[in-house]
């Protein structure tokens, strides 16, 4: 039991400054020229840039209840502020609220403001190590607890990154902050693409920073899933920031939801140095919102180039088939004419021979030759009929081939014929900007003026 001596009111009192002075002397005697490495969380941080001065509190929280069990005011002047600047440059992480740090401090007592600590140094490796430990633990849990997430060497194979992107991406669900420039950069890049592609982008706003906004972010994913809209892709964007600004994307629940999401997710969250766990779980990651938009444009351009190549191949093949068929028809016509002439000449020769014989052996020869002529005529009819039948089959085959490749049928398959004036254009060199062209589709003619012309791949 501690016994206190209570002074009588009649005893001479002391001033408060005398009391606080005694406390300061006691503290200075106990902690003179001593410093301590302390692990604590930063709260109530403020920074006066003009004076390069930091004010903050250091707190220790109970590991089970998150209740604060210790707290002390802190400050950083000159050397301490310089060490904080070094820490931020090395880690890419701002010295701010919610950050767990390992700091070297000395104890001070001020007559007006009481006891506090002065920051002398800060261990950057400790903070980076803490973040990396948390990240590795989350990745391990994701792979062990979910059958739709597998680690293959340094890569994570998820349900989402196993999905096949559609050949053309047009309808997009965008998750971004309503006040961030990242989402606007993404939409601006899509809208001003050089190929005239059009996109439908639906905004799903969420605060993409801070652990307290995790559920809000998950709600936006649920909204997209439950919308019933057949989105081609979901894009998550965010502007740049400090490393802890991206901790929401290292959250287990968000990473798991992204890995399992049934629509391909593309990320462009502005994190230049490292990948977040959400990046690893998503279908495709890019560094910035603008890069995400450029990837989608390039993806669609690949499809268009394939389509243009197919169109060109079909036109060339059609022209080759028509030319070959015309040559074969001409050859067949000449063959029929020549064979007919040969048969007639042979029969004429026989008739002349028969006539000569008839002169010498009238009746007998007439009967014999009549039979022979009859047989020859029958044979000629059969041979001619069979020959014409065979030739008709060949003609029908060529006619069917020509009909299938006829321009009107090609057009019905979704292709087009370009005319300039009355001339069909197959060489793009014959078209210039400002030319009027006629685009012939199946059942429709479209007259257009060329506003832009570029070489494939540019």
C-alpha positions as CSV (number, residue, x, y, z in Angstrom):
1,X,0.0,0.0,0.0
2,X,1.2,3.5,-0.9
3,X,0.9,6.2,1.7
4,X,0.6,9.8,0.6
5,X,1.6,12.8,2.7
6,X,-1.1,15.4,2.5
7,X,0.2,19.0,3.2
8,X,-1.9,21.1,5.5
9,X,-3.4,24.2,3.8
10,X,-1.6,26.2,6.4
11,X,1.8,25.1,4.9
12,X,3.3,27.4,2.4
13,X,2.0,26.3,-1.1
14,X,4.2,26.2,-4.2
15,X,3.5,27.5,-7.7
16,X,2.5,25.1,-10.5
17,X,5.7,26.0,-12.4
18,X,7.7,24.9,-9.4
19,X,5.9,21.5,-9.4
20,X,6.3,21.1,-13.2
21,X,9.9,22.2,-12.9
22,X,10.5,19.5,-10.3
23,X,8.9,17.0,-12.6
24,X,11.1,18.1,-15.5
25,X,14.3,17.9,-13.4
26,X,13.3,14.4,-12.3
27,X,12.7,13.3,-15.9
28,X,15.9,14.9,-17.2
29,X,17.9,13.2,-14.4
30,X,16.3,9.8,-15.3
31,X,16.5,10.1,-19.1
32,X,19.4,12.4,-19.7
33,X,21.2,11.6,-23.0
34,X,19.1,8.4,-23.3
35,X,17.2,7.2,-26.4
36,X,15.0,4.3,-27.1
37,X,13.9,2.3,-30.1
38,X,10.1,2.1,-29.8
39,X,7.5,0.1,-31.9
40,X,4.2,2.1,-32.1
41,X,1.4,3.2,-34.4
42,X,1.2,6.8,-35.6
43,X,-2.0,8.8,-34.9
44,X,-3.1,12.5,-34.9
45,X,-0.3,13.3,-37.3
46,X,0.1,16.9,-38.7
47,X,2.9,18.4,-40.7
48,X,3.7,22.1,-41.0
49,X,5.7,22.2,-44.3
50,X,6.8,25.8,-44.0
51,X,8.5,25.0,-40.7
52,X,9.3,21.4,-41.5
53,X,7.7,20.3,-38.2
54,X,5.7,17.1,-37.4
55,X,3.3,16.7,-34.6
56,X,1.9,13.2,-33.8
57,X,0.9,10.7,-31.2
58,X,2.5,7.3,-30.7
59,X,0.1,4.6,-29.5
60,X,0.2,0.9,-28.7
61,X,-2.9,-1.2,-29.3
62,X,-4.0,-4.4,-27.8
63,X,-3.4,-7.2,-30.3
64,X,-6.8,-8.8,-29.5
65,X,-9.2,-5.9,-29.1
66,X,-7.4,-3.1,-30.9
67,X,-7.8,-1.0,-27.7
68,X,-5.2,1.6,-27.1
69,X,-3.1,0.6,-24.0
70,X,-0.4,3.2,-24.2
71,X,-0.1,6.7,-25.7
72,X,2.4,9.6,-25.8
73,X,2.7,12.8,-27.8
74,X,5.6,13.1,-30.2
75,X,7.3,15.7,-32.4
76,X,10.0,15.8,-35.0
77,X,12.1,18.9,-35.6
78,X,15.1,19.5,-37.9
79,X,17.0,16.1,-37.7
80,X,13.9,14.2,-37.0
81,X,12.0,15.8,-39.8
82,X,14.9,15.1,-42.1
83,X,14.9,11.4,-41.1
84,X,11.1,11.3,-41.9
85,X,11.8,12.8,-45.4
86,X,14.5,10.1,-46.0
87,X,12.0,7.4,-44.8
88,X,9.3,8.6,-47.2
89,X,11.8,8.8,-50.1
90,X,13.1,5.3,-49.4
91,X,9.8,3.5,-48.9
92,X,7.5,5.6,-51.1
93,X,5.3,5.7,-48.0
94,X,4.1,8.8,-46.3
95,X,4.6,9.2,-42.5
96,X,1.0,9.4,-41.6
97,X,-1.8,8.0,-39.4
98,X,-2.3,4.2,-39.2
99,X,1.4,3.5,-40.0
100,X,3.3,1.1,-37.6
101,X,6.9,2.3,-37.2
102,X,10.1,1.6,-35.4
103,X,11.4,5.0,-34.2
104,X,14.4,6.1,-32.1
105,X,13.1,8.7,-29.5
106,X,14.3,10.7,-26.6
107,X,12.2,11.8,-23.6
108,X,11.4,15.4,-23.0
109,X,9.2,17.3,-20.6
110,X,7.8,20.8,-21.3
111,X,6.4,23.0,-18.6
112,X,3.3,23.8,-20.6
113,X,2.8,20.7,-22.8
114,X,3.9,18.0,-20.5
115,X,5.9,14.8,-21.4
116,X,6.5,13.9,-25.0
117,X,9.0,12.1,-27.2
118,X,11.3,13.7,-29.8
119,X,11.8,11.6,-33.0
120,X,15.6,11.1,-33.7
121,X,15.4,8.4,-36.4
122,X,13.0,6.0,-38.1
123,X,13.8,2.5,-39.4
124,X,12.5,2.2,-43.0
125,X,13.2,-1.5,-43.3
126,X,10.9,-2.2,-40.3
127,X,7.9,-0.6,-42.0
128,X,8.6,-2.3,-45.3
129,X,9.1,-5.6,-43.6
130,X,5.8,-5.3,-41.7
131,X,4.0,-4.5,-45.0
132,X,5.7,-7.4,-46.8
133,X,4.9,-9.8,-43.9
134,X,1.3,-8.9,-44.0
135,X,1.2,-9.2,-47.8
136,X,2.9,-12.7,-47.8
137,X,0.5,-13.9,-45.1
138,X,-2.5,-12.8,-47.1
139,X,-1.2,-14.4,-50.3
140,X,-0.6,-17.7,-48.4
141,X,-4.2,-17.6,-47.0
142,X,-5.7,-16.9,-50.4
143,X,-3.9,-19.9,-52.0
144,X,-4.6,-22.3,-49.1
145,X,-8.2,-21.5,-48.4
146,X,-9.6,-21.2,-52.0
147,X,-9.7,-23.8,-54.7
148,X,-10.0,-21.1,-57.4
149,X,-6.6,-19.6,-56.5
150,X,-3.4,-21.6,-57.2
151,X,0.2,-20.5,-56.9
152,X,2.3,-21.6,-59.9
153,X,5.9,-20.5,-59.4
154,X,5.8,-16.8,-58.9
155,X,2.4,-16.4,-60.6
156,X,-1.1,-16.8,-59.2
157,X,-3.7,-18.7,-61.4
158,X,-7.2,-17.6,-60.5
159,X,-10.7,-18.1,-61.9
160,X,-10.7,-14.5,-63.1
161,X,-7.4,-14.5,-65.0
162,X,-8.4,-17.8,-66.6
163,X,-11.4,-16.2,-68.2
164,X,-11.2,-15.5,-72.0
165,X,-11.5,-11.8,-73.0
166,X,-14.1,-11.1,-75.7
167,X,-12.6,-10.3,-79.1
168,X,-14.0,-6.8,-78.8
169,X,-14.3,-4.9,-75.5
170,X,-17.0,-2.3,-75.7
171,X,-19.2,-2.3,-72.5
172,X,-17.1,-1.6,-69.4
173,X,-17.9,-1.3,-65.7
174,X,-15.5,1.2,-64.1
175,X,-14.8,1.2,-60.3
176,X,-13.1,4.4,-59.3
177,X,-13.3,7.3,-56.9
178,X,-15.8,10.0,-57.8
179,X,-13.1,12.6,-56.9
180,X,-10.1,10.9,-58.5
181,X,-8.6,11.9,-61.8
182,X,-7.8,8.3,-62.5
183,X,-11.2,7.4,-63.7
184,X,-11.5,10.5,-65.9
185,X,-8.0,9.8,-67.4
186,X,-9.3,6.3,-68.3
187,X,-12.5,7.5,-70.0
188,X,-10.7,10.4,-71.7
189,X,-8.2,8.0,-73.3
190,X,-10.9,5.7,-74.5
191,X,-13.0,8.6,-75.9
192,X,-10.1,10.1,-77.9
193,X,-8.7,6.9,-79.4
194,X,-7.3,7.2,-82.9
195,X,-9.5,4.5,-84.5
196,X,-13.0,5.9,-83.9
197,X,-13.9,3.1,-81.5
198,X,-16.9,3.8,-79.3
199,X,-17.3,2.5,-75.7
200,X,-20.0,2.4,-73.1
201,X,-18.5,3.0,-69.6
202,X,-20.7,2.7,-66.5
203,X,-19.4,4.3,-63.3
204,X,-19.5,2.5,-60.0
205,X,-18.0,4.9,-57.6
206,X,-16.2,3.8,-54.4
207,X,-13.6,5.3,-52.1
208,X,-10.5,3.3,-53.1
209,X,-8.4,4.1,-50.1
210,X,-8.5,3.1,-46.4
211,X,-9.5,-0.2,-44.8
212,X,-12.7,1.3,-43.6
213,X,-13.9,1.5,-47.2
214,X,-13.4,-2.2,-47.9
215,X,-17.1,-3.1,-47.7
216,X,-18.0,-0.2,-49.9
217,X,-15.6,-1.5,-52.6
218,X,-17.0,-5.0,-52.3
219,X,-20.6,-3.6,-52.6
220,X,-19.6,-2.1,-56.0
221,X,-18.5,-5.5,-57.2
222,X,-21.8,-7.0,-56.0
223,X,-23.7,-4.2,-57.8
224,X,-21.9,-5.0,-61.1
225,X,-22.6,-8.7,-60.7
226,X,-26.2,-8.2,-59.9
227,X,-26.9,-5.5,-62.5
228,X,-27.6,-8.1,-65.2
229,X,-25.7,-6.0,-67.7
230,X,-23.4,-8.2,-69.9
231,X,-20.2,-6.3,-69.3
232,X,-17.2,-7.2,-71.4
233,X,-14.8,-6.2,-68.6
234,X,-14.5,-4.5,-65.2
235,X,-11.8,-1.9,-64.8
236,X,-10.5,-0.8,-61.4
237,X,-8.6,2.5,-61.4
238,X,-7.0,4.8,-58.9
239,X,-4.5,7.7,-59.1
240,X,-1.0,7.5,-57.6
241,X,-0.2,7.8,-53.9
242,X,1.8,6.5,-51.0
243,X,2.2,2.8,-50.4
244,X,-0.3,2.7,-47.6
245,X,-2.8,4.3,-49.8
246,X,-2.9,1.0,-51.7
247,X,-3.3,-1.2,-48.7
248,X,-7.0,-1.6,-49.5
249,X,-5.9,-3.6,-52.6
250,X,-3.9,-6.0,-50.4
251,X,-7.0,-6.8,-48.4
252,X,-7.9,-10.5,-48.3
253,X,-11.6,-10.0,-48.9
254,X,-11.1,-7.8,-51.9
255,X,-8.4,-10.0,-53.4
256,X,-10.6,-13.1,-53.0
257,X,-13.7,-11.4,-54.6
258,X,-11.6,-10.2,-57.6
259,X,-10.1,-13.7,-58.0
260,X,-13.5,-15.3,-58.1
261,X,-15.4,-12.6,-60.2
262,X,-17.0,-14.0,-63.3
263,X,-16.2,-11.0,-65.5
264,X,-12.5,-10.3,-66.5
265,X,-11.1,-7.6,-64.3
266,X,-8.4,-5.2,-65.5
267,X,-6.5,-3.0,-63.0
268,X,-4.9,0.3,-63.5
269,X,-4.4,1.6,-60.0
270,X,-1.4,3.9,-60.5
271,X,1.0,1.8,-58.4
272,X,4.4,2.2,-60.1
273,X,6.7,0.3,-57.8
274,X,5.1,-2.9,-56.8
275,X,2.1,-5.2,-57.6
276,X,-0.8,-5.2,-55.2
277,X,-2.4,-8.5,-54.3
278,X,-5.5,-7.4,-56.3
279,X,-3.3,-7.0,-59.3
280,X,-2.1,-10.6,-58.9
281,X,-5.7,-11.9,-58.6
282,X,-7.1,-10.0,-61.6
283,X,-7.2,-11.0,-65.2
284,X,-4.8,-8.3,-66.4
285,X,-2.9,-5.6,-64.6
286,X,-1.6,-2.3,-65.9
287,X,0.3,0.4,-64.1
288,X,-2.0,3.4,-64.6
289,X,-5.6,4.1,-65.7
290,X,-4.3,5.5,-69.0
291,X,-2.4,2.2,-69.6
292,X,-5.6,0.2,-68.9
293,X,-7.4,2.2,-71.6
294,X,-4.6,1.9,-74.1
295,X,-4.6,-1.9,-73.5
296,X,-8.3,-2.1,-74.4
297,X,-7.9,0.0,-77.5
298,X,-5.0,-2.2,-78.7
299,X,-7.0,-5.3,-77.9
300,X,-9.8,-4.1,-80.2
301,X,-7.4,-3.0,-82.9
302,X,-6.0,-6.5,-83.1
303,X,-9.5,-7.8,-83.9
304,X,-10.1,-5.1,-86.5
305,X,-6.8,-5.9,-88.2
306,X,-7.7,-9.6,-88.4
307,X,-11.1,-8.7,-89.9
308,X,-9.6,-6.4,-92.5
309,X,-7.1,-9.1,-93.4
310,X,-9.9,-11.7,-93.8
311,X,-11.9,-9.2,-96.0
312,X,-8.9,-8.7,-98.2
313,X,-8.2,-12.5,-98.5
314,X,-11.9,-13.2,-99.4
315,X,-11.9,-10.5,-102.1
316,X,-8.7,-11.8,-103.7
317,X,-9.9,-15.5,-103.5
318,X,-13.2,-14.6,-105.0
319,X,-11.6,-12.8,-107.9
320,X,-9.3,-15.8,-108.4
321,X,-12.2,-18.3,-108.4
322,X,-14.3,-16.2,-110.9
323,X,-11.3,-15.9,-113.2
324,X,-10.5,-19.7,-113.0
325,X,-14.2,-20.6,-113.6
326,X,-14.4,-18.4,-116.6
327,X,-11.3,-20.1,-118.1
328,X,-12.8,-23.5,-117.4
329,X,-16.1,-22.6,-119.0
330,X,-14.3,-21.4,-122.1
331,X,-12.3,-24.6,-122.3
332,X,-15.5,-26.7,-122.0
333,X,-17.2,-24.7,-124.7
334,X,-14.3,-25.3,-127.1
335,X,-14.2,-29.0,-126.2
336,X,-17.9,-29.5,-127.0
337,X,-17.6,-27.7,-130.3
338,X,-14.5,-29.6,-131.3
339,X,-15.9,-33.0,-130.3
340,X,-19.1,-32.3,-132.2
341,X,-17.3,-31.4,-135.3
342,X,-15.1,-34.5,-135.1
343,X,-18.2,-36.8,-134.7
344,X,-19.9,-35.1,-137.7
345,X,-16.8,-35.5,-139.8
346,X,-16.5,-39.2,-139.0
347,X,-20.1,-39.8,-139.8
348,X,-19.8,-37.9,-143.0
349,X,-16.9,-40.1,-144.1
350,X,-18.8,-43.2,-143.3
351,X,-21.8,-42.0,-145.3
352,X,-19.5,-41.2,-148.3
353,X,-18.1,-44.8,-148.1
354,X,-21.6,-46.2,-147.8
355,X,-22.7,-44.3,-150.8
356,X,-19.8,-45.7,-152.9
357,X,-20.6,-49.3,-151.8
358,X,-24.3,-48.8,-152.5
359,X,-23.4,-48.1,-156.1
360,X,-21.9,-51.6,-156.5
361,X,-24.0,-53.6,-154.1
362,X,-27.2,-51.8,-153.8
363,X,-29.6,-53.8,-151.8
364,X,-27.3,-55.8,-149.5
365,X,-25.0,-53.0,-148.8
366,X,-27.9,-50.7,-148.2
367,X,-29.3,-53.1,-145.6
368,X,-25.9,-53.7,-143.9
369,X,-25.0,-50.0,-143.9
370,X,-28.5,-49.1,-142.7
371,X,-27.9,-51.3,-139.7
372,X,-24.5,-50.0,-139.1
373,X,-25.7,-46.5,-139.4
374,X,-28.5,-47.2,-137.0
375,X,-26.1,-48.7,-134.5
376,X,-23.7,-45.8,-135.0
377,X,-26.4,-43.3,-134.4
378,X,-27.5,-45.0,-131.2
379,X,-23.9,-45.2,-130.0
380,X,-23.5,-41.5,-131.0
381,X,-26.6,-40.5,-129.1
382,X,-25.5,-42.5,-126.0
383,X,-22.0,-41.1,-126.1
384,X,-23.1,-37.6,-126.8
385,X,-25.7,-37.8,-124.0
386,X,-23.2,-39.2,-121.5
387,X,-20.6,-36.6,-122.5
388,X,-23.1,-33.7,-122.2
389,X,-24.3,-35.2,-118.9
390,X,-20.7,-35.2,-117.5
391,X,-20.1,-31.7,-118.8
392,X,-23.3,-30.5,-117.2
393,X,-22.3,-31.8,-113.9
394,X,-19.0,-30.0,-114.1
395,X,-20.8,-26.8,-115.2
396,X,-23.3,-27.2,-112.3
397,X,-20.4,-27.5,-109.8
398,X,-18.6,-24.5,-111.2
399,X,-21.9,-22.5,-111.2
400,X,-22.5,-23.4,-107.6
401,X,-19.0,-22.3,-106.7
402,X,-19.3,-19.1,-108.5
403,X,-22.7,-18.4,-107.0
404,X,-21.3,-19.0,-103.4
405,X,-18.5,-16.5,-104.1
406,X,-20.8,-14.0,-105.9
407,X,-20.4,-10.5,-104.5
408,X,-24.0,-10.4,-103.3
409,X,-23.5,-13.5,-101.3
410,X,-20.1,-12.3,-100.0
411,X,-21.9,-9.1,-98.9
412,X,-24.5,-11.1,-97.0
413,X,-21.7,-12.5,-94.8
414,X,-21.0,-9.0,-93.4
415,X,-18.3,-7.8,-95.8
416,X,-18.4,-4.7,-98.0
417,X,-17.3,-3.5,-101.4
418,X,-15.7,0.0,-101.7
419,X,-16.4,2.0,-104.9
420,X,-15.0,5.3,-105.9
421,X,-17.1,6.6,-108.7
422,X,-18.0,3.6,-110.8
423,X,-14.8,1.7,-110.0
424,X,-14.4,-1.0,-107.3
425,X,-11.4,-0.1,-105.1
426,X,-9.1,-3.0,-104.0
427,X,-5.9,-0.9,-103.6
428,X,-6.1,1.6,-100.6
429,X,-3.6,3.8,-102.5
430,X,-6.5,4.8,-104.8
431,X,-8.4,6.4,-101.9
432,X,-7.4,9.7,-100.4
433,X,-8.7,11.9,-97.6
434,X,-11.6,13.9,-98.8
435,X,-12.7,11.3,-101.5
436,X,-16.3,10.4,-101.7
437,X,-16.7,6.7,-101.6
438,X,-19.7,4.3,-101.9
439,X,-19.8,1.4,-99.4
440,X,-21.8,-1.5,-100.7
441,X,-23.3,-3.7,-98.1
442,X,-26.0,-6.4,-98.4
443,X,-29.1,-4.6,-99.5
444,X,-27.7,-1.1,-98.6
445,X,-25.4,1.4,-100.2
446,X,-23.7,4.0,-98.0
447,X,-22.1,7.1,-99.4
448,X,-19.3,8.5,-97.2
449,X,-16.4,11.0,-97.3
450,X,-13.0,9.9,-96.1
451,X,-11.9,12.0,-93.1
452,X,-8.9,10.1,-92.0
453,X,-6.6,7.5,-93.5
454,X,-3.8,5.6,-91.6
455,X,-1.6,2.6,-92.3
456,X,-2.4,-0.6,-90.3
457,X,-0.4,-0.7,-87.1
458,X,0.2,3.0,-86.7
